[in-house]
Amino acid sequence: MRGFNLFLKRFCDIFFSGLGLIIGFPFIFVIAILVKASSKGPVFFLQERLGRKGKVFKIIKFRTMVVNAENIGTGIKVDGKGDPRITKIGKILRATSMDELPQLFNVFKGDMSLVGPRPPVVYHPYNGYDNYPEWAKPRFQMRPGMTGLVQISTRSKSSWDDRMKIDLEYIDKFNVLFDIKILFGTIKTVFDGLKA
């Protein structure tokens, strides 16, 4: 049954990411123009992340910060509301999660899934897949997601180890219906964030 759910999950990933790219193309095009016009630097932000089985891939996002932001100020730690490195258009994209839209390319390609554990950068919280504790490595059994159980429960309020425990809970409970529940929960979380 789990094998069938994994097959169905990948089918849904390909179908809905492809559909999303087609329908979302006008939005992607307009956002790209706004990002390029509002600040110096590339439209997209590419960053190495750890994916399924610890494989390194490049995640694609709209750039929401100044160029080389990782090496300025607080590094990868971002104050979403008051970080001076975030561009004006970047604040809007982050608030609406529209900066994540290009990750549909990652999903369609197979680096990611619509739902799964979020992919960490290669050097944090541990430096490389091999340095993760053994109890945490099962979180890499599945493709990382654009959203996940952490995003509808604690977001970034918990420690990395606590978030990884929630990822393991997701993997244990995984089925396609659970993914659908998380997707609807993500939509609610985004709208709740806009109201705040």
N, C-alpha and C positions, 0 to 999 in steps of 0.2 A: 504493500500500500504506500509506503514511504517513497519507493521508486517511482510509482505512478504520480505521486504528488510533486516530486522533483521534475519529472518530465513535463507535467502540466504547468508547473511554475516557469520553466524555461520557455515553453510555448507562449505563455501569457506575457513574459518579458519581451520576447521578440515582437509579438503582435502589438502590444500596447505602447512599447517604446517607438516602434515604427509609425504607428498611428499618431502618437504624440508629436513626433518630429514633423510629420506632414501637416497636421493641424496647427502645431505651434510654430511653424516656420516664420510666418509674418511677425510673431512676437519676438522670436529669436533675432530676426533681421533688424527690427526696430530697436531692441535692447542693445544689440551690437553697435549700432550707430550712436546711441546715447552714451555708451561706455567710452567709445573712441572719441567722441566730441567733448566729453566732460573732463577728461584727464589724460595725461601723457602715458603711453604704454600700450601693450597689446590688449585686444578685446577679451581674450580668454586667459584664464589662469590655469596652468598645467602644473601638477605636483605629483611626485612619486608617492604611491600608497601601497600598502600591503593588501593583497587580495586573497582569493581562494588558495589554500595550501601554502600560503606565504609568498605567492608569486607577486612580484613588483609590477605595477602598471601605473599609467599616468591618468589621473582623474582630471576631468575637464569641468571648469566652472567659468562663469563670467567673472572677470576681475572686479573686485569690489574695494580693493585697497590700492594704495600707492605702490609703485614698482619696488621690489626688494623689501617689502614690509616685514618679512620674516626675520630680517637682520636689523630691524629698527625697533627701538623701544622695548616692548614686552615680548617680542618674538612671536611664537605661535599662539600665545595667550592673547585673546582679543576681548576687549570691553565693547560689547555690541552696541551700547548706547552712546558712549563718549570717547571712543578710540579715535584720535586725530588722524590716524592712517587710513581710515575708511573714507572713501570719496562720497560726494553728495548723492550721486546715483547709486553708489554702493549701499548706502543706508536703506534706500527704498528696496533694492534687490534683496538685501538680507532680511528685512522685515517681512517681505512677502515670500521668501524662499525661492524667488525667481532666479537667483544666482546659481541654483542647482539644476536648472533646466537643461543645460548642455550635457549633463550626466546621462541623459537619454541615449546619447551616442555610446557611452560606456556600456549601458545596459544592452543595447542592440548588438554591440560588438561581442559581448559575452564576458567583459571584465567585471561587470556588476549585475545586480538584480534590482528590481523595483523595491523589494523588501529584503532586509538582511542586516547583519551587524555593520555599522559604519566602518569604512576602511581607515585605519590609522596611518599617519605619516610613517615613513620607514624608520625614523629615529626616535619616536616617542609614542607611547610611554616607555617602550623598551627599544634598544638599538638593534633592529633587525628581528626577523621571525624566530631565529634560533635562540635568541635571548629571552623570549617569552617563557614564563613558568609553564610547566607541563599541564597544569590544570586549566590554563587559559587557551592553549593551542586548539582545542576543539572548536573554538569560535571561528576558526579559519576553514572549517570543513565545507562551508557554504560560501557562495559568492557574496561579497559585501553589498549592502543595499543603499539606495538613495535615501531611504528612511528605514526605521526599525523600531523594535519594542522600546529601546532606550528613549527614542525621540518622542514617544507618546506618554512616557512615564516620568523620567527624571531630566531629560535633555542633558545639559552639561553641568547640572547641579551636583552630581555624585562624583566620587573619585573614579579614576580609570578602572581600578580593580572591581569596584561595585558595578560599573557599567558592563564590564566583561562578564560578570556573573549573570546579569540580565540577558546578555547575548547568548549565554549558554542555556538559559531558560527558554529563549526563543527557539534555539536549535532543537531542544528536547521536545517542545510542543509543536514544532513546525507542521503545518499543512496549509493548503491553499486557502481554506476558509479563514485561518488565522492571519494569513497575509492580507486578505481583504479587510479584515477587522482593523489591522494596523494601518492600512491605507486610509480608511475612513477616519480613524483616530488622528492620523497626521493632518488631514484636511481640517478637522475640528481644532487641532492644536494651532495651526497657522491662523485660522480665523480668530481664535481666542487671543493670539498674540497681537493681531491687528487692532483688537478692541482695547487692549491694555494701554 
